[in-house]
């Protein structure tokens, strides 16, 4: 039996991340959330895309970042940084680190001012 947490349909993913299915699709169109390949075999019944816990974590990060005042473009840049190899130099869990940073500052502008 497949592990539900690592083998979710888009509906289960949305439910786990507490967002709507259309929100998931919107983030995919904007390039914030990768679209996994559909499983299944060629010539068989239509295959479903399968999502895992990493997708849930990414969706939750996006929502927290939005709540902290980050734009979707800024969030996209943060997620792109997370996908680089340079990330390992700074943290083993970049998304958790950024969540802590967002909670530590009153607004995204204060983060930018401190980095200047």
C-alpha positions as MATLAB code, in Angstrom:
seq = 'XXXXXXXXXXXXXXXXXXXXXXXXXXXXXXXXXXXXXXXXXXXXXXXXXXXXXXXXXXXXXXXXXXXXXXXXXXXXXXXXXXXXXXXXXXXXXXXXXXXXXXXXXXXXXXXXXXXX';
ca = [
       0.000    0.000    0.000;
       1.477    3.413   -0.967;
       2.470    5.904    1.686;
      -0.230    8.588    1.577;
       2.169   11.329    2.711;
       4.484   10.604   -0.199;
       1.925    9.640   -2.826;
      -0.768   12.313   -2.941;
      -3.067   13.466   -5.697;
      -3.465   17.202   -6.173;
      -6.651   17.128   -4.067;
      -4.883   15.422   -1.165;
      -1.954   17.813   -1.511;
      -4.265   20.817   -1.368;
      -6.058   19.423    1.672;
      -2.770   18.679    3.477;
      -1.470   22.202    2.799;
      -4.843   23.788    3.615;
      -5.221   25.466    0.220;
      -7.531   24.941   -2.725;
      -6.709   22.822   -5.761;
      -6.875   25.928   -7.947;
      -4.328   27.605   -5.644;
      -1.937   24.700   -6.247;
      -2.437   25.016  -10.001;
      -1.957   28.781   -9.839;
       1.367   28.396   -8.012;
       2.416   25.835  -10.602;
       1.587   28.226  -13.456;
       3.563   30.989  -11.723;
       6.573   28.683  -11.369;
       6.491   28.528   -7.562;
       5.656   24.839   -7.320;
       7.088   22.202   -9.652;
       4.672   20.043  -11.627;
       5.558   16.381  -11.113;
       5.366   13.911  -13.967;
       2.247   11.833  -14.224;
       2.744    8.214  -13.224;
       1.433    5.251  -15.100;
       2.271    3.387  -18.255;
       1.894    4.513  -21.846;
      -1.283    3.252  -23.465;
      -2.962    2.546  -20.128;
      -5.605    4.497  -18.244;
      -4.861    8.190  -17.586;
      -2.160    8.641  -15.010;
      -2.290   11.038  -12.088;
       0.424   13.378  -10.950;
       1.770   12.360   -7.572;
       2.937   14.809   -4.934;
       4.932   14.243   -1.763;
       5.576   15.886    1.587;
       8.111   18.285    0.048;
       5.298   19.785   -2.032;
       3.232   20.275    1.132;
       6.162   22.030    2.827;
       6.671   24.292   -0.184;
       2.985   25.260   -0.246;
       3.039   26.035    3.466;
       6.182   28.122    3.008;
       4.535   30.101    0.204;
       1.507   30.836    2.371;
       3.643   31.887    5.365;
       5.796   34.094    3.162;
       2.700   35.756    1.699;
       1.352   36.339    5.202;
       4.677   37.965    6.091;
       4.248   40.392    3.198;
       6.480   38.871    0.531;
       5.296   39.098   -3.079;
       5.010   35.979   -5.205;
       8.046   37.119   -7.210;
      10.103   37.465   -4.013;
       8.914   34.062   -2.849;
       9.869   32.596   -6.224;
      13.384   33.996   -5.784;
      13.647   32.505   -2.281;
      12.531   29.122   -3.583;
      15.046   29.356   -6.429;
      17.800   30.007   -3.894;
      16.655   26.946   -2.002;
      17.113   24.820   -5.113;
      20.747   25.865   -5.631;
      23.742   24.012   -4.321;
      24.867   27.154   -2.501;
      22.044   26.574   -0.047;
      24.060   23.879    1.747;
      26.598   26.486    2.811;
      23.979   28.313    4.832;
      21.557   25.736    6.145;
      20.436   22.150    5.839;
      16.845   23.336    5.889;
      16.590   26.642    4.058;
      12.802   26.784    4.134;
      12.737   26.431    7.918;
      15.432   29.083    8.199;
      13.487   31.508    6.024;
      10.347   30.838    8.062;
      12.236   31.839   11.198;
      13.561   34.947    9.474;
      10.060   35.949    8.425;
       8.800   35.537   11.969;
      11.700   37.584   13.338;
      11.010   40.723   11.336;
       7.969   42.966   11.321;
       8.020   43.462    7.547;
       9.929   42.324    4.465;
      11.267   45.882    4.105;
      13.209   45.527    7.353;
      14.925   42.425    5.956;
      15.998   44.381    2.885;
      17.218   47.318    4.975;
      19.319   45.072    7.192;
      20.948   43.401    4.199;
      22.064   46.730    2.684;
];
